[in-house]
Amino acid sequence: MFGTLSEEAEVKVPASKAWALYGTLEIGKLVVGKVLEAVDVVEGDGGLGTILKLTFKPGSGFPYYKEKFTKVDNENMVKETEVVEGGFLDIGFTLYRIRFEIKDNPNDDTGSSCLQKLTIEYDVKEEFAANASLVTIEPLLGIMSVANEHLLKSN
């Protein structure tokens, strides 16, 4: 069973500034202690193939999962990660992918704001289909909120 969730929001900073945060390891450093307990680099430097171990705060549902950067497109400002260990894979999911996209705001001719789009794509084995209800975009909205607050303060 395949599914998707997505959310888009405007932030009052240029797309290049938002991408400098979302397109790098800086986003992980920013949310430690706020949304996540820890973010550890297992392998890589933030580019394609980087693997992170995300440790969640107690009561968050999963103790941890590891994700791999499967796409880092600096030109189009798109980053995709897939869970490669733990988390959703332990409860019957065969795919759990997160996509961050930063786009110029088409309604802003000044270039002083951008759109951030977050998408979750998942696939779960039929016998575990009930677990699809556990997928929520709320943790990503928490990350986006912390990131936007940081971007606005540093603008």
Summary of the structure (lengths in Angstrom):
residues: 155
radius of gyration: 15.5
end to end distance: 42.0
largest distance: 50.8
contacts: 459
relative contact order: 0.25
helix: 28%
strand: 43%
